[in-house]
């Protein structure tokens, strides 16, 4: 599968079959996390796979009902916006890697962080979110179908509410953006906390740049830092799709020039097309 097929295939799984990852697949994922640990702004975040044996302590989740979970991917980030963005950027790449291996996942923002006290530990750092990983039950259960419907898992905002021209502030369409239409569409399909899609992207056709902004949608998610993770997920989808389509570019920070451009938006980062 290519990255576009993988993104379209990825779904949040809520019913796992309690089988631990095979040693070979676990090693493949660990190698991928190690090789991709250097992130935006040269920050390094180390993720790890944590397995809980059947007889081990069960973790309570403040996120609907998830069955059969016993394996998690997590790590530490600094308690800052930029670091949480990096965390989401790296973790979503691992999620998509797993999806391409036919391994199921589910992002979790609310969980008992004391469950991972041996990892959390250090002041100024946090576990901003975790991903449950494993093998899904063969078919969607009635619970899966209900929860997906309840959270609007298959619903996404339309282009005109997410993507705009930087100068005119008017919506852009796939026809107007041409080569990068796949990149933006894969951002539109990205997962986010409560399916809130807090990203707003503005294309500057003069400088050939895409500016990514965060629009806080849910106060609770924003205070928890989940919208920051969502922005990292959006960056990962945009980058991976662009590179797959042969559209090279670099991430740059225009904070001094662009900060405050919009009253209700917070500037995050810019993709400079090459």
N, C-alpha and C positions, 0 to 999 in steps of 0.2 A: 504493500500500500504506500502511496505517496502521502505527503503531509496534509494535503487537502482532504483526501479520503479519510485519513486518521482523525482529523478535526471533526469531520461530519459524523464519524462513527462514535466518537467519545460520548458517553452518557454517564451520569452519576448512578452508581450501583448501590442499592440498599439491601440486597439479599445476597450474602456471600455463603459459600458452601463449607467454610471452616477448614479447608485444606491449605496448609502452608505452601508458600512459593517453592517451586522445585529449586534445588541448589544451583542448577545451571542458569535459570532465569534470574534468581536472586543475584548471582554474581554478575550477570550482564547489566542489571540495573545499577549495582554498586559501582561497576566500572564506568558506566555512563555518568553517574553523579560525580565521581571523582574527576573525570575528564572535563566536565562542564562546570566545575565549581567556581571558576573565576568569572565574575559577573560585571555588570555595568559599574563604572567608576572604579574598576579594579578591586572591588570588594570580593572577599572569598567567604562563601557560606558552605559549610559541610553538612550534608544531609545524611541520614542513616536509616536503615530498615530495622524496625523493632518488632520482634515476634513474641507473642504471648502464647505459651503452651495452654492446651485445653484446661489443665488444672490450675492455671494461674488466675490472678485477680482480674475480674472483668471491669472494663472501663465504662462509666456512664457517659452518655453523650447528650448534650442539649441540642439535639438536631433530629426531630422526627423519630422514627423508629428504624434502626439499622440492625439487621440480623446477621449473625455468623462472623462478625469482624474479629480478627486476631492478629493482623499484621498492619503496621503503620509506617509511613515515611514522615520524618520530621527532622528539624534542626533548629538552630538558634539564629536570630537576627538581632541587630541592635534595635533598641526601642525608638526608632526614627522612621519617618516616612520613606526616605530613600532606601533604607535597608529592608523595610517591609516590601517595597516595590521589587527589589532584587530577589527577595525570598519567593514572591509569587512568580517572578520571571523564571527562576530556576526550577521551582517545583512543578510548574505547568509543563515545562519541557520534559520532566521526568514522567509526568502523567501521560503525555502524548507518546513518549517512548514506550511506556507500558501498554498503552492502547494498541500500538502497532504490534505488540507481542501477544495480543489477545488476552491481556490481563486487565481486570476491571478495577476501577478506582472511584473514590468519592471524596471531594474536598470537605473538610470540617473546620468551621471557624470557632465553634463553641464546644469546649470539652473540658474535662478535669485535668488542668495542667499539672496538678500535684502528682498525677499518675506517672509523670516523667521527671520527677524531682532530680534524679541523677543526671539528667541532661540539662535541665533548666538552670539551676544553680547560680550562675554568675550575675552580679548586679549590672544593670544597664542593658541586659539582653532578655529576650523573650522567645517563646515558641508562638509565633503569630498565627499559625494554623497547622493542621496536619492533613495527611491524605491517607484514607483507608485503602488498602490495596489487597488484591487477592483474586480468586476465581469466582465468578458469579454463578448463581444457579442457572441451569440451562435455559429456563424460560422466565419471563417477567411474571412475578407473582401478582396477585390482586393488590397486595400492599405496595409493591413497586408502582403499579399503575396509578393507584390512588395518590401516593405521595408525589409522583411526577405531575399529576394533574393539579394537586393542591398547591404546589409551589410554582406552577406555570413553567415547568422545566423546558417545554418545547416552544415557549413564546419568546420572541425577540423584538426589540424596537426596530422600526423601519429606518432606512438610510437617512431620510430627511431629518430625523431626530438625533442623529449621532455624528454625521460627517458634513463638514462645511468648508466653504472657501474662506481663507483667513482674512482677506481684504473686504469682501462684500458681506461676509457672515451669512451668506445664503447657502442652502443645502447643495451638495454635489451629488451626482448620480454616477452609476457605474460607467456610463458612456462618457462622461466628462473626465473621469479619472483614468480611463483606459487601462494601461498596463497594471496599475495597482488595484484594480477592482477586486481581484481575488484576495489581496492582502486585507482590504477593509472588510470584505464579506466574512473572512475567517475571524476577524476581530468581533464582528457583529454576532457570530455564533459562539463566542467564547463563554465559558461559565463565569458566574460572578455571584457574590453573596446575595441570596434571595432573588437571584436573576435580575438584579437592579441595574446592571450595565452603566456604571458611573463614568465611562469614558466618553469624551467628546474630542474629535480629531479634526484639525483645521489644516487644509492644504494651501501652502503659499506657492502659487505658480510662478512667482518671480524668482524666488530662491530655490525652488524645487525641494521643498521641505514639508514634512508632515509634523505638526505640533500636537502633542498629546496633552490633554487637560483632564483633570478630575472634577466631576460634578457630584458633590455629596448628595445622595438620594435618601439615605436612611440614617437618622441621627445615631441610632444604636450601632450600626455597622461602622459608621465614621469614627465614633469614639473608640471602638475596639480595634481600629486600624485595618478592618477587612476591605474597605474600599482601596486602600493602598495596595494590598495583595491583588485585588481585582485589576488594578492598573498594570502590575507586573505581568499578569496573565495576558492582558491585551497586547503588551509589548512583545511577548514571546510569540503569540499567534501572528502578529504582523511581520516580525522578523523572519520566522521560519517559512512563512508562505512566500515572502518576497524573495528570499534566497533560493527557494525551490524553483521559482519562476525566472531565475537568472537576474534578479533586480538587486544589485549590490547597493550597500549604503552603510552609514555609520550613525551611531547614537551620539548626539551632542547635546550640551546643556546651554540653553539660551535664557536662563533664569533672570539675569540682570536686564536683558532687553525686553523680555516678554512678560515677566511677573506683573500682575495687576492689569493685564489686558482685558479681563472680563471680571465683573464684580462677583459672579457666582461660580467662577471656575478657578481651579488651582493648577498652574502649569507644572507638568511632570518632566517631559523630555521631548527631544526632537529627532526624527529620522531624516538624515541628509541623504538624498538620493545621489547616486553616482552614475 
